[in-house]
Amino acid sequence: MVIVAPPKVFEGSLKHGLSLLDDEPIPVAMKVVEIPETGDKKVVAARNLGMGDYVERARPVGIFSDMEPIWKTPLGYSIRRQAIDHLPLQTRAAVASLPTEGYSTTEDHFISGLIDHNTVITRLLYEGQSFKFVSLFLNAPLIRHSCQPNALGTMNYEEQSFHIKTFEPIAEGEEITIAYDYADPDPNNQQRKLPHRFVCTCDNCRSRNDLGEKHYKQVERISELVDLSKDSKISAHEAEELIELCKERKFPWGVVNSHHIAANLYDLQGNTEKAREHIDILRGWRMVWKEGELYILKEPE
């Protein structure tokens, strides 16, 4: 792994608890295949996967600063290329085979374009602040986007590892998808964001034209219930309704968040049995919320 970061931020992150130790390997669950019609690549299940199974738990081959203007200049391109040159030959070859967009005039520009196109946003924590970086992975970015995915992807900032787990059973050979822009279920907002990176044709994005009034009522109701939860005005019945709506619309992050809302609500009401039901569901997926971020645990707590 190579890391391009200000020394004080990286060293401070190590003191804050950043761990770069290797994880135990997980059974192979995915494979990359070519799409004959386009020549593009996609990721499919290598075997039958059950709900909550690991698809991938990966460490990046590189972590890069991304916010400063220098990374869009020839000097920035050169620094990034030199960083990649420090990787083993086999890893460099794998990086060079990743997809990219646009026209590159130099090798430096080409490598920087690969990094821009195949990274996942991450953060380094230093002196109580969170600094944005990007992490370069070899396989995870090949998993294509869907607004109604069958898997969940999340970064663990403390370990700098990307975790992907199934949201529903996936048959061998079926494509695995995740949502790269999951926060807003409203297709109007999604369509404004997605063209910068995706051309999405999932039901959620097409519904603006095709699926009609039912979808919009569901989305509006989800937004209403989430707002109620933020104001601590949501009832137990409404919390359960939120879970079912998110399930029906296939908003994985919404389902996770709604179980978290329900668990907190029942806990405040003193209904520990119901709170435990929802906590156990999250733990079954090995997911917890911590300081506003979703983490996937190595082992259930």
C-alpha positions, 0 to 999 in steps of 0.5 A, spaced: 500 500 500 502 507 498 499 513 502 500 520 499 498 524 505 501 530 509 505 527 514 502 530 520 495 527 518 498 520 517 502 520 523 496 523 527 491 518 524 496 512 527 495 515 534 488 516 533 487 508 532 488 507 524 490 500 523 493 497 517 494 490 519 491 485 514 485 481 515 483 474 515 481 472 508 474 471 506 472 465 502 471 467 494 464 470 493 465 474 487 468 474 480 469 479 474 466 477 468 466 481 461 460 484 458 460 481 451 455 487 448 459 492 451 466 490 453 465 493 459 466 489 466 461 487 471 462 483 478 457 477 479 457 472 485 462 466 484 457 462 488 450 462 492 450 467 497 445 468 503 443 475 506 448 478 510 454 474 507 461 477 505 462 479 498 468 483 499 473 485 505 478 489 501 484 493 503 486 499 498 493 499 494 493 506 495 490 512 499 491 519 496 490 526 498 484 529 493 482 536 496 487 540 494 488 543 487 495 541 486 492 534 484 489 536 478 496 539 475 502 536 472 506 536 478 500 532 482 499 527 476 507 526 477 506 525 484 501 520 484 504 516 478 511 516 482 507 513 488 504 507 484 511 506 481 512 504 489 507 498 488 509 491 486 510 489 479 503 485 479 499 490 483 502 495 478 499 491 472 492 490 475 492 498 476 493 499 469 488 494 467 482 498 471 477 502 467 478 509 466 475 515 462 477 520 457 483 522 453 490 521 457 496 525 454 502 522 458 503 516 463 502 521 469 495 523 466 493 516 465 495 514 472 491 519 475 485 518 471 485 511 473 485 513 480 480 518 479 475 513 476 476 507 481 477 510 488 472 510 494 472 516 498 475 515 505 477 519 511 483 520 516 482 522 523 486 527 526 486 532 532 478 531 532 477 532 525 476 528 519 480 529 512 477 527 506 482 522 502 480 517 496 482 509 496 484 505 490 481 498 490 483 493 485 476 489 484 471 493 488 470 499 484 468 494 478 462 493 482 456 497 478 451 502 481 444 501 482 439 505 486 436 498 488 442 494 489 443 487 492 449 489 496 451 494 501 458 497 501 461 501 506 468 504 508 471 502 515 475 509 516 479 506 522 482 500 518 481 503 511 478 497 509 472 497 504 466 492 506 461 489 501 455 484 504 449 482 501 443 485 502 439 479 499 440 472 497 444 472 490 444 466 486 451 464 483 452 468 476 447 474 478 450 481 478 452 484 484 451 491 485 451 497 490 449 504 491 454 509 490 449 515 491 445 512 497 443 518 501 437 520 497 431 516 495 428 521 491 429 519 483 429 527 481 435 528 486 438 522 484 438 524 476 441 530 478 447 527 481 448 520 477 450 523 470 456 525 473 458 518 474 453 513 472 447 512 467 442 509 471 437 505 468 434 502 475 427 502 477 428 507 482 431 512 477 426 510 471 420 511 476 420 518 474 417 516 468 414 509 468 412 507 475 407 513 477 404 515 483 405 509 488 412 510 488 412 518 489 407 517 495 412 512 498 418 516 497 414 522 500 412 518 506 419 515 507 422 522 507 416 524 512 418 519 517 425 520 517 424 527 518 419 525 524 425 521 527 430 527 527 425 531 531 424 525 535 416 525 534 416 518 530 411 513 533 413 505 534 407 504 528 411 509 524 418 506 525 415 499 523 412 503 517 418 506 515 422 499 515 417 496 510 417 502 505 424 502 505 424 494 504 419 495 498 423 500 495 429 496 496 433 502 499 438 498 503 441 504 507 434 506 508 432 499 511 439 499 516 437 506 518 430 505 519 432 499 524 436 503 527 431 508 528 426 503 531 431 500 536 433 507 539 425 508 539 423 502 543 429 503 547 427 510 549 420 507 551 423 501 555 421 496 550 427 492 551 425 486 547 423 490 541 429 494 541 433 487 541 429 485 535 432 490 531 439 490 534 439 483 533 438 484 525 443 489 525 448 485 528 446 479 524 449 484 518 454 486 523 453 493 522 453 498 527 452 506 527 458 510 530 458 517 531 454 518 525 457 513 520 455 506 519 461 500 520 461 493 519 464 489 524 468 483 524 464 479 529 458 481 532 458 485 539 
